[in-house]
Amino acid sequence: MSRRWSLLDSTDIKRPKLGSNATDIQQQNRALLVRLVRQYSGCSRAQLAKMSGLTQATVTKIVADLLAMDILQENGRQSAQRGRRATSLQVRSDRFLVLGIKLARTSFAAGVFDISGQLYEQIQGPLDPGHGPDRALQSIQKAAQKLKSLYPVRAVGVALPGPYFRRAGKIGLMTGFPGWEKVDLHAAFARMFALPVFLEHDAKAGALAEWYFGGHKPDEVLLYFLAGEGIGAGIISQQGVFVGSQGIAGEIGHMSIDYDGRPCSCGSRGCLERYCSSLALVADVQKELCRGAASCLKDVQPLTPQAVFGAAAQGDMLAQQAVDTAADYMGYGLANLVSAYDPGRIIIGQTMALGGQRLLSRVRAVLQQRLLPQVYTYLKVELSALPDAILSGAAATATDQILKDPAAFAGS
């Protein structure tokens, strides 16, 4: 690539735009059409116009540009109305490869994806909070550079736990892993790669993954509820991901649901992640086991969320109670989010989604109880079908930028 990218160039965080000019609109329309072609492979220009709401002339021009950029390809003809046959379109998925990196509290993952979300190869490993952020970044760099040496990636996306302050490029607090609040992540990842690098909060990245790769309708407001070691939310619509003034929109793990509740490391009390995260689930079960509660989990070491969900599925009463309680609190938090953002679809992802139908049914019951009937009737709540929405979301973060301006990434 002729231009050497810096991370500040690629994230454009210093001067957020207040309006949209013609170039912005063109990029948004281009990204929309590529997403539609990826989702409805083999569709025609006429079908794109109908699905997108753009004029036939606009679609024809954008498709011509995308064909010239080798983002789309024509693939035979399909039957159309009045006996005519229309040329079908497909995404050249392998044309642009991206590297996705996921940073979590106790682990990391890096993977190479194409712009259709297909995973080519992945490396993952543990992180020890006792070794500090510098060692963690070294482990991530080693894995990422290995993958980069094997595949011609064009951009890098990084998904970070929150609260992630976008403008400062820093994580405000990582529960159980202190020290990250002092790390300039813009500079740290810029030093790793001579490529455009895009950082995003993990829940927002998960929302992008569901938006691009989850097969959902392009006109719906989608809320991705990240329920892992921490809790977060990503809200996305046709206008893109909602980030807020500092980039911490959706940082609901520290939304208090009990003003005099459990103390949190953020300094507040009653934070949602203290009640329905995977760490909270395990801690609640361990607490009851220490009190002498009967359970098949009493000799399980180490105790994991997966073990709790497995025991619940086998009828263990302690495990079932713990899953139900976590699901209830999840429902309380989601009810607040529905009132604030009015999503049409909620996707629950990460570790707590392993609670399956038991957890999902309980969440739906709470929402039905706490929302207006007119609101709940049109709300879809489901579990994520993506193997790892956050790692896919890191890739989607880079993919999103490529699809907005493919020409900028076309060089070698």
Phi, psi and omega per residue, in radians:
M1 nan 2.278 -3.030
S2 -1.206 -0.584 -3.123
R3 -1.626 2.324 3.046
R4 -1.555 2.059 -3.062
W5 -1.447 2.556 2.926
S6 -1.969 2.758 -3.095
L7 -1.159 -0.599 3.137
L8 -1.174 -0.587 3.054
D9 -1.076 -0.815 -2.975
S10 -1.297 -0.522 -3.125
T11 -1.571 -0.384 3.087
D12 0.892 0.869 -3.039
I13 -1.653 -0.309 -3.035
K14 -1.284 -0.603 -3.111
R15 -2.260 1.359 -3.134
P16 -1.079 2.430 -3.099
K17 -1.340 2.464 3.127
L18 -1.644 -0.346 -3.105
G19 -2.383 -3.133 3.121
S20 -2.084 2.220 3.047
N21 -1.721 -3.087 -3.065
A22 -1.056 -0.645 3.140
T23 -1.140 -0.736 3.117
D24 -1.038 -0.796 -3.112
I25 -1.126 -0.710 3.112
Q26 -1.067 -0.756 -3.140
Q27 -1.141 -0.707 3.124
Q28 -1.120 -0.750 3.127
N29 -1.157 -0.676 3.118
R30 -1.089 -0.806 3.139
A31 -1.113 -0.677 3.121
L32 -1.084 -0.785 -3.110
L33 -1.168 -0.693 3.110
V34 -1.109 -0.703 3.126
R35 -1.112 -0.721 3.131
L36 -1.155 -0.713 3.113
V37 -1.149 -0.689 3.104
R38 -1.102 -0.736 -3.090
Q39 -1.301 -0.639 -3.110
Y40 -2.078 1.130 -3.080
S41 -0.986 2.330 -3.126
G42 1.640 0.068 3.134
C43 -1.287 2.875 -3.118
S44 -1.801 3.017 3.080
R45 -1.085 -0.715 3.136
A46 -1.105 -0.692 3.111
Q47 -1.186 -0.642 3.073
L48 -1.075 -0.752 3.129
A49 -1.060 -0.744 -3.126
K50 -1.169 -0.752 -3.098
M51 -1.262 -0.612 -3.050
S52 -1.542 -0.410 -3.054
G53 1.448 0.043 3.095
L54 -1.454 2.749 3.114
T55 -1.232 2.759 3.123
Q56 -1.038 -0.692 -3.131
A57 -1.130 -0.721 3.123
T58 -1.130 -0.769 3.121
V59 -1.082 -0.764 -3.128
T60 -1.046 -0.738 -3.131
K61 -1.185 -0.784 -3.130
I62 -1.144 -0.741 3.114
V63 -1.068 -0.715 3.102
A64 -1.045 -0.738 3.094
D65 -1.097 -0.754 -3.107
L66 -1.204 -0.575 3.039
L67 -1.152 -0.732 3.138
A68 -1.141 -0.573 3.122
M69 -1.425 -0.071 -3.133
D70 1.179 0.434 3.040
I71 -1.450 -0.694 3.077
L72 -1.943 2.789 3.015
Q73 -2.436 2.593 3.075
E74 -1.486 2.473 -3.013
N75 -2.443 1.309 3.091
G76 1.327 -2.925 -3.084
R77 -2.243 2.687 3.121
Q78 -2.196 2.766 3.111
S79 -1.167 2.496 3.109
A80 -2.315 3.123 -3.122
Q81 -1.168 2.704 3.062
R82 1.025 0.508 3.016
G83 1.428 -0.107 3.130
R84 -1.406 2.773 3.126
R85 -2.059 2.257 -3.084
A86 -1.801 2.546 3.109
T87 -1.312 2.270 3.124
S88 -1.531 2.716 -3.050
L89 -2.152 2.585 3.053
Q90 -2.436 2.700 3.074
V91 -1.455 2.344 2.992
R92 -1.379 1.375 -2.977
S93 -1.021 -0.618 -3.065
D94 -1.467 0.027 -3.091
R95 -1.174 -0.646 -3.134
F96 -2.246 2.042 3.060
L97 -1.753 2.536 3.128
V98 -2.245 2.741 3.089
L99 -1.891 2.132 3.089
G100 -1.828 2.406 3.133
I101 -2.246 2.252 3.100
K102 -2.009 2.158 3.039
L103 -1.824 2.178 3.090
A104 -2.153 -3.104 -3.051
R105 -1.263 -0.581 -3.086
T106 -2.195 0.115 -3.095
S107 -2.793 2.968 3.024
F108 -2.459 2.847 3.039
A109 -2.571 2.577 3.066
A110 -2.392 2.418 -3.109
G111 -2.624 2.643 3.077
V112 -1.725 2.262 -3.104
F113 -2.255 2.707 2.894
D114 -1.664 3.094 -3.004
I115 -1.369 0.082 2.966
S116 -1.746 0.039 3.111
G117 1.566 0.115 3.118
Q118 -1.283 2.196 3.116
L119 -1.467 2.227 3.131
Y120 -1.651 -0.825 -3.132
E121 -2.755 2.584 -3.066
Q122 -2.414 2.520 3.010
I123 -2.237 2.344 3.080
Q124 -2.388 2.807 -3.113
G125 -2.867 2.876 -3.136
P126 -1.426 2.739 3.003
L127 -2.185 2.422 3.141
D128 -1.885 1.961 3.135
P129 -0.971 -0.480 3.137
G130 -1.186 -0.339 3.138
H131 -1.538 -0.195 3.061
G132 1.471 2.914 -3.090
P133 -1.095 -0.623 -3.091
D134 -1.061 -0.778 3.105
R135 -1.128 -0.658 3.118
A136 -1.085 -0.778 3.138
L137 -1.139 -0.596 3.091
Q138 -1.132 -0.731 3.109
S139 -1.110 -0.735 3.126
I140 -1.118 -0.769 -3.117
Q141 -1.099 -0.706 -3.137
K142 -1.071 -0.801 3.136
A143 -1.178 -0.744 -3.102
A144 -1.141 -0.722 -3.133
Q145 -1.175 -0.582 3.088
K146 -1.103 -0.807 3.129
L147 -1.156 -0.705 -3.132
K148 -1.094 -0.549 3.131
S149 -1.286 -0.321 -3.086
L150 -1.710 -0.378 -3.047
Y151 -2.329 2.506 -3.137
P152 -1.431 1.242 -3.103
V153 -1.289 2.566 -3.086
R154 -1.797 -0.373 -3.095
A155 -2.764 2.867 -3.101
V156 -2.215 2.320 3.022
G157 -2.028 2.414 -3.106
V158 -2.199 2.219 3.082
A159 -1.806 2.205 -3.017
L160 -2.114 2.490 3.039
P161 -1.220 2.759 -3.059
G162 -1.958 -3.138 0.066
P163 -1.241 2.203 3.118
Y164 -1.812 2.037 3.138
F165 -1.542 1.795 -2.994
R166 -1.021 -0.811 -3.075
R167 -1.163 -0.685 3.139
A168 -1.422 -0.353 -3.110
G169 1.256 0.524 -3.083
K170 -2.310 2.614 3.016
I171 -1.481 2.193 -3.102
G172 -1.227 -0.626 -3.100
L173 -2.848 2.223 2.989
M174 -2.027 1.858 -3.080
T175 -0.985 2.189 3.111
G176 1.446 -0.001 -3.133
F177 -2.511 1.367 -3.087
P178 -1.230 2.802 3.056
G179 1.905 -0.391 -3.088
W180 -1.192 -0.444 -3.124
E181 -1.140 -0.222 3.124
K182 -1.704 -0.097 -3.029
V183 -1.639 2.201 3.019
D184 -1.418 1.702 -3.051
L185 -1.233 -0.500 3.032
H186 -0.978 -0.920 -3.093
A187 -1.191 -0.699 -3.075
A188 -1.063 -0.816 -3.120
F189 -1.394 -0.456 3.056
A190 -1.106 -0.616 3.139
R191 -1.221 -0.390 -3.062
M192 -1.360 -0.561 -2.933
F193 -2.348 2.488 2.959
A194 -1.668 0.862 -3.090
L195 -2.443 2.790 3.000
P196 -1.127 2.304 -3.106
V197 -2.172 2.355 -3.081
F198 -2.209 2.125 -3.135
L199 -1.715 2.510 3.106
E200 -2.621 2.591 3.019
H201 -1.066 2.474 -2.987
D202 -1.077 -0.687 -3.141
A203 -1.197 -0.649 3.086
K204 -1.170 -0.660 3.070
A205 -1.099 -0.718 3.094
G206 -1.072 -0.664 3.087
A207 -1.105 -0.729 3.098
L208 -1.091 -0.701 3.129
A209 -1.081 -0.774 3.114
E210 -1.139 -0.657 -3.120
W211 -1.143 -0.785 -3.092
Y212 -1.463 -0.729 -2.931
F213 -1.956 -0.111 -3.032
G214 -1.593 -0.081 3.078
G215 1.289 0.519 -3.138
H216 -1.612 2.868 -3.112
K217 -1.128 2.443 -3.067
P218 -1.260 -0.260 -3.058
D219 -1.812 0.112 -3.101
E220 -1.697 2.644 3.035
V221 -1.482 2.112 -3.029
L222 -1.968 2.374 3.072
L223 -2.082 2.061 3.077
Y224 -1.685 2.133 -3.109
F225 -1.811 1.820 3.141
L226 -1.443 2.068 -3.125
A227 -2.234 1.467 3.123
G228 -2.181 -2.305 3.076
E229 -1.138 -0.478 3.009
G230 -2.161 3.131 3.131
I231 -2.179 2.377 3.092
G232 -2.742 2.992 3.130
A233 -2.475 2.514 3.016
G234 -2.120 2.261 -3.113
I235 -1.997 2.217 -3.042
I236 -2.421 2.504 3.070
S237 -2.486 -2.965 3.116
Q238 -1.085 -0.381 3.094
Q239 -1.407 -0.097 3.108
G240 1.887 -2.889 -3.127
V241 -1.415 2.336 3.073
F242 -1.410 2.113 -3.027
V243 -1.923 -0.443 -3.086
G244 1.472 3.133 -3.029
S245 -1.273 -0.563 3.138
Q246 -1.976 0.000 3.130
G247 1.666 0.077 -3.049
I248 -1.829 0.256 3.071
A249 -1.011 2.414 -3.119
G250 1.540 0.077 3.132
E251 -1.394 1.154 -2.988
I252 -1.480 -0.124 3.095
G253 -1.032 -0.472 3.138
H254 -1.885 0.436 2.956
M255 -1.469 2.139 -3.076
S256 -1.370 2.262 3.061
I257 -1.926 0.049 3.094
D258 -2.711 1.857 -3.016
Y259 -1.075 -0.385 3.135
D260 -2.086 0.539 -3.052
G261 -1.524 -2.698 -3.070
R262 -1.088 2.380 3.099
P263 -1.183 2.552 -3.131
C264 -2.118 2.701 -3.136
S265 -1.154 -0.252 3.105
C266 -1.358 -0.183 3.138
G267 1.826 -0.194 3.134
S268 -1.663 -3.022 3.110
R269 -2.310 2.632 3.058
G270 1.249 0.411 -3.122
C271 -1.154 2.484 -3.034
L272 -0.972 -0.680 -3.078
E273 -1.201 -0.234 3.076
R274 -1.390 -0.020 -3.071
Y275 -2.185 -0.496 -3.052
C276 -2.356 0.303 3.004
S277 -1.457 2.942 3.109
S278 -1.156 -0.582 3.091
L279 -1.146 -0.717 3.128
A280 -1.162 -0.686 3.123
L281 -1.026 -0.862 -3.131
V282 -1.141 -0.744 -3.133
A283 -1.077 -0.698 3.135
D284 -1.148 -0.701 3.117
V285 -1.169 -0.770 3.129
Q286 -1.054 -0.677 3.127
K287 -1.062 -0.774 -3.139
E288 -1.232 -0.597 3.085
L289 -1.123 -0.685 3.110
C290 -1.143 -0.448 3.102
R291 -1.457 -0.041 3.072
G292 1.691 0.246 3.140
A293 -1.098 2.463 3.113
A294 -1.348 2.292 -3.135
S295 -2.950 2.609 3.053
C296 -1.242 -0.111 -3.114
L297 -1.553 -0.055 -2.984
K298 -1.110 -0.460 -3.131
D299 -1.894 0.182 -3.117
V300 -1.446 2.123 3.125
Q301 -2.426 2.217 -0.106
P302 -1.360 2.653 3.114
L303 -1.379 2.215 -3.091
T304 -2.153 2.802 3.041
P305 -1.017 -0.662 3.137
Q306 -1.052 -0.692 3.120
A307 -1.143 -0.689 3.125
V308 -1.116 -0.795 3.135
F309 -1.118 -0.679 3.107
G310 -1.114 -0.735 3.125
A311 -1.155 -0.668 3.109
A312 -1.081 -0.722 3.139
A313 -1.136 -0.454 3.141
Q314 -1.568 0.025 3.057
G315 1.713 0.132 3.127
D316 -1.153 2.136 -3.010
M317 -1.193 -0.698 3.122
L318 -1.096 -0.795 3.134
A319 -1.111 -0.746 3.128
Q320 -1.080 -0.735 3.133
Q321 -1.112 -0.703 -3.134
A322 -1.151 -0.751 3.124
V323 -1.137 -0.751 -3.136
D324 -1.106 -0.723 3.140
T325 -1.130 -0.786 3.108
A326 -1.070 -0.717 3.136
A327 -1.134 -0.667 3.109
D328 -1.072 -0.823 3.130
Y329 -1.129 -0.639 3.067
M330 -1.046 -0.742 3.104
G331 -1.093 -0.691 3.115
Y332 -1.067 -0.801 3.132
G333 -1.115 -0.744 -3.125
L334 -1.165 -0.605 3.097
A335 -1.050 -0.696 3.088
N336 -1.120 -0.709 -3.124
L337 -1.176 -0.663 3.108
V338 -1.089 -0.737 3.117
S339 -1.139 -0.566 -3.094
A340 -1.430 -0.664 -2.964
Y341 -2.066 -0.225 3.099
D342 0.910 0.948 3.104
P343 -1.283 2.725 3.033
G344 -1.593 -0.386 -3.100
R345 -2.515 2.383 3.050
I346 -2.043 2.237 3.085
I347 -1.981 2.109 3.089
I348 -1.665 2.183 -3.076
G349 -2.332 3.048 -3.133
Q350 1.324 -2.811 -2.867
T351 -0.977 -0.738 -3.077
M352 -1.182 -0.339 3.076
A353 -1.158 -0.294 3.077
L354 -1.180 -0.187 3.044
G355 -1.150 -0.246 2.983
G356 1.106 -2.589 -3.019
Q357 -1.144 -0.521 3.116
R358 -1.096 -0.862 3.125
L359 -1.137 -0.786 -3.090
L360 -1.089 -0.765 -3.134
S361 -1.091 -0.679 -3.137
R362 -1.185 -0.730 3.096
V363 -1.070 -0.803 3.135
R364 -1.052 -0.687 -3.131
A365 -1.112 -0.723 3.114
V366 -1.127 -0.764 3.137
L367 -1.105 -0.724 3.126
Q368 -1.097 -0.618 -3.126
Q369 -1.273 -0.565 -2.953
R370 -1.856 -0.105 3.123
L371 -1.894 2.720 3.020
L372 -1.062 2.486 -3.133
P373 -0.954 -0.656 -3.137
Q374 -1.148 -0.491 3.120
V375 -1.389 -0.837 -3.059
Y376 -1.158 -0.611 -3.078
T377 -0.998 -0.641 -3.063
Y378 -1.764 0.156 -3.128
L379 -1.692 2.258 3.075
K380 -1.813 2.251 3.132
V381 -2.209 2.187 -3.075
E382 -2.620 2.973 3.091
L383 -1.622 2.569 3.127
S384 -1.148 2.441 3.084
A385 -1.718 -0.057 -3.141
L386 -1.389 2.416 -3.133
P387 -1.016 -0.705 3.099
D388 -2.633 1.594 -3.046
A389 -1.129 -0.455 -3.099
I390 -1.331 -0.766 3.075
L391 -1.148 -0.768 3.056
S392 -1.063 -0.604 3.122
G393 -1.176 -0.598 3.049
A394 -1.074 -0.760 3.076
A395 -1.140 -0.697 3.134
A396 -1.129 -0.553 3.104
T397 -1.074 -0.764 3.081
A398 -1.257 -0.704 3.127
T399 -1.040 -0.726 -3.138
D400 -0.999 -0.725 3.134
Q401 -1.235 -0.670 3.125
I402 -1.107 -0.770 -3.086
L403 -1.208 -0.415 3.080
K404 -1.278 -0.546 -3.102
D405 -2.624 1.229 -3.066
P406 -1.003 -0.595 -3.095
A407 -1.047 -0.559 -3.109
A408 -1.214 -0.301 -3.098
F409 -1.969 0.135 -2.991
A410 -1.383 -0.333 -3.126
G411 -1.274 2.948 -3.137
S412 -1.645 nan nan
